[in-house]
Amino acid sequence: MLDEVWLRARRVLVHELEASGLWMETASFNSLRTEQKGVGERLKRQLLREVLGESDYAFLSSETIFGSSNHHYRSKIPFVLAFGYELGGGLYDLLGGPSDQTATIGELCSIFNLGICTFDLICDHYPDLFAEFSEKFNESVILRLGKDAEACQTLAASANQVPTAELRLLLKIISWVFFELQRVAPARRQMAQREQQDAISQDLSLLLVDAYRAEINSATSREMSQADLIEISRSKSTLPFTIINQIAHTVAAPQDQETTRYVDLLASHIATIFWLADDLSDVVRDLQAAALNSILVQAGSKTRLAPDPAQDRSVLSRLLDGHYIEGVSEKIGKAISSVNRILACDKEHSDQAGHFRKVVLFYVRSWL
């Protein structure tokens, strides 16, 4: 039954996207995979080495980091970096920001995306590490980091004293991201009024706090309504995309409200795509790990109360007999179609929009 759910989740989505002309064909996928891996390897080799320092950068090659998740984590790094880079730089370009800042925004979002993935791994699978981590990083720290460059330097310095390598890596990533956000502030002041700048910065800080809370709630949720659990799942997965979009706004500071609305809508659809694609592709793994998953919640999963979640045959039966997988696949297809329509309307940035569309289609297939 587990195998059939795993296969069905992939088969139904592929057929849904193929029927709509939204499934990237293999030759294009392989070509873009080579390109994206190259982008990610360059970011890892140059930028991530700078962020972590030589000794901790070398530790990424260790077969002991993150234990049983080692291979999965290390193999994903180039694509996690490349995905963040493409999203941040792409949204920034579509907002009409000065082109000399595109790479800067892309790099900032690439490291942010790696930080989110690392935080997610620790929060979901390493409770002891998370308890140690939360002593150094919490909501009050986030708010200080958002407005105080010295707080970023203090966190970076304290990270070097942390004996646990996984936490040391994550704290270095976090301090670097916040320091970079502070660094781009002078350029932002030249492009926007002070009031607008402060509002954007405050919004970004609050979004980061919301993302932190959503991550905690996803790992600790127990007796909640179905609607509340689905909302936690949605927030946890979509807020990182909202934050990347906000980072792009922070530097681009668009004056055209129509452009702002169009890019916000685009980012919202992209967030929905990858929230649902992630839940669909991980539906079996999340059942086995008792992890929060919106599809399992809809199918009546009580994973956190079961001694062996993978033996919850009633949930497996409902997934196979019901319309849950088909419904999610349809929503993903509709969201991708909406992204295509929005990008097709952008005649001013047609080259960037065309590349952005290919990137979205590539990562949807890559997710599976």
KABEL-V358488 format. One record per residue. OMEGA is omega in whole degrees, 0 to 359 (999 if undefined). Layout:
omega:OMEGA
omega:OMEGA
This chain:
omega:177
omega:179
omega:182
omega:176
omega:180
omega:181
omega:183
omega:179
omega:180
omega:183
omega:183
omega:181
omega:180
omega:180
omega:178
omega:183
omega:177
omega:182
omega:181
omega:182
omega:185
omega:179
omega:183
omega:181
omega:196
omega:182
omega:178
omega:179
omega:182
omega:179
omega:181
omega:176
omega:178
omega:180
omega:183
omega:177
omega:177
omega:177
omega:182
omega:178
omega:178
omega:179
omega:178
omega:185
omega:185
omega:187
omega:183
omega:176
omega:178
omega:182
omega:188
omega:188
omega:188
omega:187
omega:180
omega:174
omega:178
omega:181
omega:178
omega:179
omega:182
omega:178
omega:180
omega:184
omega:179
omega:170
omega:184
omega:179
omega:189
omega:186
omega:181
omega:182
omega:184
omega:181
omega:181
omega:190
omega:182
omega:182
omega:174
omega:178
omega:182
omega:180
omega:177
omega:179
omega:182
omega:180
omega:183
omega:180
omega:181
omega:178
omega:178
omega:178
omega:181
omega:175
omega:178
omega:178
omega:178
omega:188
omega:181
omega:178
omega:185
omega:182
omega:179
omega:179
omega:178
omega:180
omega:178
omega:182
omega:178
omega:179
omega:176
omega:181
omega:176
omega:178
omega:179
omega:181
omega:179
omega:178
omega:180
omega:180
omega:181
omega:183
omega:185
omega:192
omega:183
omega:184
omega:179
omega:177
omega:182
omega:178
omega:177
omega:181
omega:184
omega:175
omega:181
omega:189
omega:179
omega:186
omega:181
omega:177
omega:179
omega:182
omega:177
omega:181
omega:183
omega:183
omega:186
omega:180
omega:180
omega:177
omega:177
omega:180
omega:179
omega:179
omega:179
omega:180
omega:181
omega:179
omega:181
omega:182
omega:181
omega:184
omega:182
omega:189
omega:182
omega:179
omega:178
omega:178
omega:183
omega:180
omega:176
omega:178
omega:182
omega:182
omega:179
omega:181
omega:181
omega:178
omega:178
omega:177
omega:175
omega:184
omega:181
omega:181
omega:180
omega:178
omega:180
omega:182
omega:180
omega:186
omega:184
omega:176
omega:184
omega:181
omega:180
omega:180
omega:181
omega:180
omega:180
omega:180
omega:179
omega:178
omega:181
omega:179
omega:180
omega:176
omega:179
omega:176
omega:179
omega:180
omega:178
omega:180
omega:181
omega:179
omega:179
omega:182
omega:181
omega:182
omega:186
omega:183
omega:180
omega:183
omega:177
omega:177
omega:177
omega:181
omega:180
omega:180
omega:178
omega:179
omega:176
omega:178
omega:180
omega:183
omega:181
omega:186
omega:186
omega:183
omega:176
omega:178
omega:177
omega:180
omega:177
omega:176
omega:179
omega:176
omega:178
omega:178
omega:185
omega:182
omega:181
omega:181
omega:184
omega:178
omega:182
omega:182
omega:179
omega:177
omega:179
omega:181
omega:182
omega:180
omega:177
omega:179
omega:178
omega:180
omega:179
omega:178
omega:179
omega:178
omega:179
omega:180
omega:188
omega:169
omega:184
omega:178
omega:179
omega:179
omega:180
omega:183
omega:183
omega:189
omega:179
omega:180
omega:179
omega:176
omega:181
omega:184
omega:184
omega:180
omega:181
omega:180
omega:187
omega:180
omega:178
omega:178
omega:179
omega:180
omega:174
omega:181
omega:172
omega:192
omega:186
omega:179
omega:184
omega:178
omega:178
omega:186
omega:183
omega:179
omega:179
omega:187
omega:180
omega:178
omega:179
omega:179
omega:180
omega:178
omega:182
omega:184
omega:185
omega:185
omega:186
omega:182
omega:179
omega:181
omega:179
omega:179
omega:177
omega:179
omega:178
omega:179
omega:179
omega:180
omega:177
omega:177
omega:178
omega:176
omega:180
omega:181
omega:180
omega:182
omega:180
omega:180
omega:183
omega:181
omega:182
omega:181
omega:188
omega:180
omega:179
omega:181
omega:179
omega:178
omega:181
omega:179
omega:180
omega:179
omega:180
omega:180
omega:179
omega:185
omega:172
omega:178
omega:180
omega:181
omega:181
omega:999
